[in-house]
Amino acid sequence: MRKSRGRTGRKRSRKHLQSFMDRVNCSHKLEYIKLKKWLKDRGFEGSNLRPAEFCDTGRGLMTTKALQAGDLIISLPEKCLLTTSTVLSSCLGEYIMKWKPPVSPLIALCTFLIAEKHAGEKSLWKPYLDVLPKTYTCPVCLEHNVVSFLPEPLRRKAQEQKTAVHELYVSSKAFFSSLQPLFAENTGTIFNYSALEWAWCTVNTRTIYMKHSQRDCFSLEPDVYALAPYLDLLNHSPNVQVKAAYNQKTRSYEIWTNSQCKKYDEVFICYGPHDNQQLLLEYGFVATNNPHSSVYVSSDTLLKYFPPLDKQRNAKLSILKDHNFLENLTFGWDGPSWRLLTALKLLSLGADEFTCWRRALLGDVISDRNEQQTLNITGKICHFLIEETQHVLLQISQLKRSNENLRKHLALVEALRLEELKILQKSAEILCNLNMATA
């Protein structure tokens, strides 16, 4: 006789159904079937990971069995990896070998990706190329008016990234032209800026670290890139720990988990303890409730709250600069950072306290007046940044309504700004409690 499932059974089945609705198994899709066959032909024995679409992270990999700490998540044979060795053994190899000055390992990989994508059906790497993103959301791909909504110093770094990729393109044009004998079409149309931007983003966002010996045919930049088909579908979480490295014995790139993972849940790896500004800059996404996230305070914002008539102002700035206290000043989930408070403590020194600047840099209490002024100014800066962030969020919201094309990119910047607003509000609460305790 079948037992009645009762209320707890129904609740469990609802929870079970909800967890299945959070993901959609994509193993049946033709591009993944072709990719798995291609990998198998290169010695990949498969794994318990299946491609799936998740409601909060998008495309990723789920496990078909529960994982325990110490389990091997994936082992990808060397034959499956795309490295500079792959490039040199292709038809591009002889052109790279004779080109002077030598190209960088990065340009070699980008050139290979563009050439293989252009080859279409003839490419041996087509099953991998077919599952790569068609577009990216790194700052280099963002429109100028979207970049303008990024907070400092990310906005500055985004501009630097755009400039670097453009300079890379310009400096590589002559090398691209040298490849003309390999193509029926003009290389200028194949190796255009948008093709390089896509290839650069592919390498920048998806490569694993794998050190290769220095070769004379490449410039002196470190050759540490490897593209890892299938493995690169694993998404980032700041809350997991993994061990990842190339295993010389098995000649495979392996990832071992130090965390547990339930059956059918998404499997995550950790790209490193990056804050959201770094994640957006390097990978084109933000992580919600990221414990490493910070809000940066620029030196311009810092100085708004100190009188320009302070005779020791320039000397204080010089001390802060000499001791590297004008950068990486932040608010975090636990309030203002020690570095921010220390910089403000030194700037708050009275004329009669200036000789104590060394003690201030060590975090010593100089006086009750100095402590209170430091807290007051920290609070003012925090509230200024809250208002500024709210203003930017309003502008983003208005632009999203009027510009359909930019909606996806604006939503990304919006997510970053919303996370920063939460951090600032939390910091304001902490500062309020500190002020009440010292009042």
C-alpha positions in Angstrom: 0.0 0.0 0.0 1.3 3.4 -1.0 1.9 5.8 2.0 0.2 9.1 2.0 2.8 11.8 1.2 1.1 14.3 3.6 1.9 18.0 3.8 5.7 17.6 4.3 5.8 15.4 1.1 3.9 18.1 -0.8 6.1 20.8 0.5 9.2 18.8 -0.4 7.9 18.1 -3.9 7.1 21.8 -4.4 10.6 22.7 -3.3 12.0 20.0 -5.6 9.9 21.3 -8.5 11.0 24.9 -7.7 14.7 23.8 -7.8 14.2 22.2 -11.2 12.5 25.4 -12.5 15.6 27.3 -11.5 17.6 25.4 -14.2 17.0 24.0 -17.6 19.2 21.1 -18.8 20.8 22.0 -22.2 22.6 18.7 -22.8 20.1 17.8 -25.7 21.0 21.0 -27.6 22.9 20.2 -30.8 25.9 22.5 -30.1 26.6 20.7 -26.8 26.1 17.2 -28.3 28.7 18.2 -31.0 31.0 19.7 -28.4 30.9 16.6 -26.2 31.7 14.3 -29.2 34.5 16.6 -30.3 36.0 16.5 -26.7 35.6 12.7 -26.6 37.5 12.4 -29.8 40.3 14.3 -28.1 40.4 12.0 -25.0 37.9 13.7 -22.7 36.2 10.9 -20.8 33.3 13.0 -19.7 32.2 14.1 -16.2 29.1 14.5 -14.0 28.7 18.0 -15.3 25.9 19.0 -17.7 25.3 22.3 -19.5 22.3 24.1 -18.2 20.6 27.5 -18.1 20.2 29.0 -14.6 17.7 31.7 -13.8 20.3 33.8 -11.8 23.6 33.1 -13.5 22.6 32.2 -17.1 24.6 29.5 -18.8 26.6 27.2 -16.5 27.3 23.6 -15.5 25.2 21.5 -13.1 26.3 18.2 -11.5 24.3 15.0 -11.9 25.7 13.6 -8.6 26.4 15.2 -5.2 29.9 16.5 -4.8 32.0 16.3 -1.6 35.0 18.4 -0.7 38.1 16.8 -2.3 36.2 15.5 -5.4 37.6 16.0 -8.9 35.1 18.2 -10.8 36.7 18.0 -14.2 39.8 16.8 -15.9 40.4 18.2 -19.4 43.2 16.5 -21.5 45.9 18.7 -23.0 44.6 17.9 -26.5 41.4 19.7 -25.7 43.2 22.9 -24.6 43.8 25.8 -27.0 47.3 27.3 -26.4 50.0 29.0 -28.3 51.3 25.5 -29.2 48.0 25.0 -31.0 48.5 28.2 -32.9 52.1 27.4 -33.9 51.1 24.0 -35.2 48.4 25.5 -37.4 48.9 27.2 -40.8 49.6 30.5 -38.9 52.7 29.0 -37.4 55.2 29.8 -40.1 53.9 33.4 -40.4 54.3 33.9 -36.7 57.8 32.4 -36.7 59.1 34.8 -39.3 57.3 38.0 -38.2 59.5 40.7 -36.7 59.2 42.2 -34.2 57.6 39.1 -32.6 53.9 39.1 -31.9 52.7 38.6 -28.3 51.1 35.3 -27.2 47.9 37.2 -26.7 47.8 38.4 -30.4 48.7 34.8 -31.5 45.6 33.4 -29.8 43.4 36.3 -31.0 44.6 35.8 -34.6 43.9 32.0 -34.4 40.4 32.6 -33.0 39.5 35.1 -35.8 41.0 32.9 -38.5 39.1 29.8 -37.2 35.9 31.6 -36.9 36.3 32.9 -40.4 36.9 29.3 -41.6 33.5 28.3 -40.5 32.7 24.6 -41.3 36.3 24.0 -42.3 37.6 24.8 -38.8 38.7 21.9 -36.6 37.7 24.0 -33.6 34.1 24.7 -34.9 32.3 22.7 -32.1 34.1 24.9 -29.5 33.7 28.2 -31.4 29.9 27.5 -31.8 29.4 27.6 -28.0 31.5 30.7 -27.4 29.5 33.9 -26.6 28.7 36.0 -29.8 29.1 39.2 -27.8 30.6 40.3 -24.5 29.8 42.8 -21.8 33.4 43.8 -20.7 33.9 47.6 -20.5 35.8 47.6 -23.8 32.5 46.6 -25.5 30.4 49.3 -23.7 29.1 52.5 -25.4 30.7 55.7 -24.1 27.4 56.9 -22.4 27.2 53.5 -20.5 30.8 53.8 -19.4 30.1 57.3 -18.1 27.8 55.7 -15.4 30.6 53.5 -14.0 32.1 54.6 -10.7 35.6 55.8 -10.3 38.2 54.2 -10.6 36.4 51.7 -12.8 35.5 54.4 -15.3 39.2 55.3 -15.7 40.2 51.6 -16.0 37.5 51.0 -18.6 38.9 53.9 -20.8 42.4 52.4 -20.4 41.1 49.0 -21.5 39.4 50.5 -24.6 42.6 52.4 -25.4 44.8 49.3 -24.9 42.6 47.1 -27.2 42.5 49.8 -29.9 46.3 50.2 -29.7 46.7 46.4 -30.0 44.6 46.5 -33.1 46.5 49.3 -34.7 49.9 47.8 -33.9 48.8 44.4 -35.3 47.5 45.6 -38.6 50.8 45.0 -40.5 51.0 41.4 -39.1 47.4 40.7 -40.1 48.3 41.9 -43.6 51.2 39.4 -43.8 48.6 36.6 -43.5 47.0 37.5 -46.9 48.4 34.4 -48.7 46.2 32.2 -46.4 42.9 34.0 -47.4 40.9 34.5 -50.5 39.3 37.6 -48.9 41.1 40.8 -47.9 42.6 40.4 -44.4 41.4 43.9 -43.6 37.8 42.7 -43.7 38.5 39.5 -41.8 40.8 41.0 -39.1 38.8 44.1 -38.4 38.5 45.9 -35.1 35.2 44.2 -34.0 36.8 40.8 -34.7 39.8 41.6 -32.6 37.6 43.0 -29.8 35.6 39.7 -29.8 38.8 37.6 -29.8 40.4 39.7 -27.1 37.3 39.4 -24.8 37.3 35.6 -25.4 40.9 35.3 -24.3 40.6 37.8 -21.4 37.4 36.4 -19.9 37.8 32.6 -20.6 41.4 31.6 -20.3 42.8 29.5 -17.5 46.3 30.1 -16.2 48.9 27.7 -17.7 52.5 28.7 -17.8 54.4 27.8 -21.1 58.1 28.0 -21.7 59.3 31.3 -23.4 59.7 31.0 -27.2 61.8 33.3 -29.4 58.9 33.6 -31.9 56.9 35.5 -29.3 57.5 38.8 -27.5 58.5 38.8 -23.9 55.0 39.0 -22.4 54.2 36.0 -20.3 52.8 33.0 -22.2 50.2 31.9 -19.6 47.0 31.4 -21.5 45.0 28.3 -22.3 41.4 28.2 -23.5 39.6 25.2 -22.0 36.4 24.1 -23.9 33.5 22.9 -21.6 35.5 23.7 -18.5 35.0 27.4 -19.3 31.3 27.0 -18.9 31.8 27.0 -15.1 30.6 30.2 -13.5 32.2 32.2 -10.6 31.1 32.3 -7.0 33.1 34.2 -4.3 31.8 31.6 -1.8 33.5 28.5 -3.1 37.0 27.2 -2.9 38.7 25.1 -5.6 42.1 23.8 -6.5 42.9 24.2 -10.2 46.1 23.3 -12.0 47.7 21.5 -14.9 48.7 17.9 -13.9 51.9 16.9 -15.5 51.3 13.2 -14.8 47.9 12.9 -16.4 48.7 15.7 -18.9 45.3 17.2 -18.1 44.0 20.4 -16.5 42.2 19.5 -13.3 39.8 21.2 -11.0 39.1 19.8 -7.5 36.4 21.2 -5.2 36.9 22.1 -1.6 33.1 22.7 -1.2 30.0 20.5 -1.2 27.5 20.7 -4.0 24.0 19.0 -4.1 22.9 16.9 -7.0 21.5 18.9 -9.9 22.8 22.2 -8.4 25.1 24.5 -10.3 28.8 23.9 -9.9 30.9 27.0 -9.3 34.6 27.8 -9.3 36.2 30.9 -7.8 38.1 33.2 -10.2 39.8 34.9 -7.1 38.8 37.2 -4.3 37.7 40.0 -6.7 35.4 42.9 -5.9 32.6 43.7 -8.4 34.5 46.4 -10.1 37.3 44.0 -10.9 34.8 41.3 -12.0 33.1 43.7 -14.4 36.4 45.0 -15.8 38.0 41.5 -16.4 34.9 39.3 -16.9 32.0 41.4 -17.8 29.6 40.5 -14.9 28.9 41.4 -11.3 28.3 39.0 -8.4 25.4 39.8 -6.1 26.2 39.9 -2.3 29.9 39.7 -3.1 31.7 39.7 0.2 34.8 41.2 -1.5 32.9 44.2 -2.9 34.0 47.8 -2.1 33.1 51.3 -2.9 36.2 53.4 -3.8 36.7 56.9 -2.5 38.6 59.2 -4.9 41.2 61.7 -3.5 39.0 64.5 -5.1 36.0 63.4 -3.0 38.3 63.1 0.1 39.5 66.7 -0.2 36.1 68.2 -0.6 35.6 68.1 3.1 38.9 69.8 4.2 39.4 73.6 4.2 41.8 74.8 1.4 43.0 77.4 3.9 44.6 74.7 6.1 48.3 75.7 6.0 49.4 72.1 6.4 47.1 70.7 3.7 49.8 70.3 1.1 52.2 68.7 3.6 49.4 66.3 4.7 48.7 65.4 1.0 52.4 64.9 0.4 52.7 62.5 3.4 49.6 60.5 2.3 51.0 60.3 -1.3 54.5 59.2 -0.1 52.9 56.5 2.1 50.5 55.3 -0.6 47.4 56.5 1.3 45.6 58.2 -1.5 44.5 55.0 -3.3 42.4 52.0 -2.4 40.4 54.0 0.2 37.1 52.1 0.4 33.8 51.4 2.2 32.9 47.7 2.5 30.2 45.6 4.1 31.8 46.2 7.5 32.0 50.0 7.0 34.9 52.3 6.2 38.2 50.6 5.7 41.1 51.2 8.0 43.0 52.9 5.2 40.2 55.4 4.6 39.9 56.2 8.3 43.6 56.6 8.6 43.8 59.0 5.6 41.0 61.0 7.1 42.6 60.9 10.6 45.8 62.5 9.2 43.9 65.1 7.2 41.9 66.0 10.4 45.0 66.7 12.5 44.9 70.2 14.0 47.8 72.6 13.7 49.0 71.6 17.2 48.7 67.9 16.3 50.6 67.9 13.0 53.8 66.6 14.6 51.8 63.4 15.5 51.4 62.4 11.8 53.5 59.2 12.1 51.2 58.0 15.0 48.1 58.9 12.9 49.4 56.7 10.1 49.8 53.8 12.5 46.1 54.3 13.6 46.9 55.6 17.1 44.3 57.8 18.9 45.6 61.4 18.7 42.7 63.2 20.5 39.0 63.0 21.1 38.5 66.0 18.7 40.5 64.3 16.0 38.5 61.0 16.4 35.2 62.8 16.3 36.1 64.9 13.2 37.3 61.8 11.4 34.0 60.0 12.0 32.0 63.1 11.1 33.8 63.6 7.7 33.6 59.8 7.0 29.9 60.1 7.5 29.6 63.1 5.2 31.6 61.3 2.5 29.4 58.2 2.8 26.2 60.3 2.5 27.6 62.2 -0.5 28.4 58.9 -2.2 24.9 57.6 -1.4 23.3 60.6 -3.0 25.6 60.4 -6.0 24.8 56.7 -6.5 21.1 57.3 -6.2 21.3 60.1 -8.8 23.2 57.8 -11.2 20.7 55.0 -10.7 17.9 57.4 -11.6 19.7 58.4 -14.8 20.3 54.7 -15.7 16.6 54.0 -15.2 15.5 56.8 -17.5 18.0 55.8 -20.2 16.9 52.2 -20.0 13.3 53.2 -20.8 14.3 55.4 -23.8 17.1 53.2 -25.3 16.3 49.6 -25.9 19.7 48.8 -27.5 21.6 49.7 -24.4 19.3 48.0 -21.9 21.5 44.9 -21.3 24.6 46.9 -20.7 22.8 49.4 -18.6 21.3 46.6 -16.4 24.9 45.4 -15.7 26.0 48.9 -14.5 22.8 49.2 -12.6 23.5 45.9 -10.8 27.0 47.2 -9.8 25.6 50.5 -8.6 22.8 48.9 -6.6 25.3 46.6 -4.8 27.4 49.7 -4.0 24.4 51.5 -2.7 23.7 48.6 -0.3 27.4 48.8 0.9 27.2 52.5 1.5 23.8 52.3 3.3 25.3 49.5 5.5 28.4 51.8 6.2 26.2 54.7 7.0 24.4 52.6 9.6 27.7 51.4 11.1 29.0 55.0 11.3 25.7 56.2 12.9 26.1 53.5 15.6 29.8 54.5 16.1 28.8 58.1 16.5 26.1 57.2 19.1 28.6 55.1 21.0 31.2 58.0 21.2 28.7 60.8 21.8 
